[in-house]
Amino acid sequence: MKIIESILQQMPGISQPQKKFLITLFSTILLSYGKINFTNLSRYSCLSEKTYRRHFLKTFNFPQLNHYFLEKALNPEHTVIAVIDCSFLRKSGKKTDGKAYFYNGVAGKSEEGLEISVISIVEIETRLSYSLSVQQTPSRPQIKPAKKLPQKPKNCGSRKTRKKPDSQSSKPDLTRVDDYAQHLKNTRCYFPTTVRYLVADGYYYRSKFWEAVRDLNLDFIGKLRSDANLRYLYSNPK
């Protein structure tokens, strides 16, 4: 815990009570047996359940903490890359925030639960991965197909009225790809300076995510989708 204490001393905007709480929290997680929740943490530490709940309402910059830790853990002579991927978490409950249908790679289908987006830094020579930032994927409203109304007979004697087109589109403004791209933008400033490449699977090869990677001055490595269109428009004279 000496490394954590030295890192917390470097981070600005953290009060002394919060520093003491974080040191107790990290050490208690390593010692606890069973589920990591407020009730179980209070059994293995000197803090009460109410204290855990009160401190968890405060904000804390975990990516910055991991950034300072990577400066001490990584070998400057080794090659490092960034990796992004999602992980599915099974979760039941009617009031769980963010619960929706996400793709579960183990089951090979979409299931109801939670999803987290993880950005890690990988050291090539040692094959060690260090989690830099984890963000929960928000649930997006699903588009339900419109129900077909029964058609009236042609000769009904009523005057025909033209239905005005809806000004608002049924397509959502933001998608999950936008959430992944925003997560990458928020975490880019915590990358080690030697990181040049970002590795991801074929799902991330979308125009929105690719444009975000290019704007952040990173090179993209991954597997293209089976329906990828690699044709370019001919712009030279005919």
JOBEL-V170070 format. One line per field, one symbol per residue. ss: DSSP state (2 for helix, 1 for strand, 0 for the rest). phi: phi as a letter, one per 40 degrees, with the letter a starting at -180 (. if undefined). psi: psi as a letter, one per 40 degrees, with the letter a starting at -180 (. if undefined). A space follows every 50 residues. Layout:
ss: ???
phi: ???
psi: ???
This chain:
ss: 02222222220000022222222222222220000002222220000022 22222200000222222222222000000111111111110000000001 11110000111111111111111000011111111100000000000000 00000000000000000000000002222222222222220000001111 02220022222222200011110000000000000000
phi: .cccccccccccgbccccccccccccccccccbhccbccccccbaccccc cccccccccaccdccccccccccccccccbbbbbabbcbcabhcbccgca cbcbcccgacbcibbbbbbbbbccccfbbbcbabbccccbcccccccccc cccccbgbccbccccccccccccbbccccccccccccdcccccccbbbba cccccbccccccccccgbbcbibcccbcbccbccbccc
psi: edddddddddhiehidddddddddddddddeihaigiddddddeieiidd dddddeeiihgddddddddddddiheeihiiihhiihhhhhiieehheha hihhddefihihaihihhhihhhddefhhhhdhhhhhihihihhiihhih iiidgeeihhhhhhihdhiehidiidddddddddddedeeiidehdihhi addegidddddddddefihhhahiidfhheiihheii.
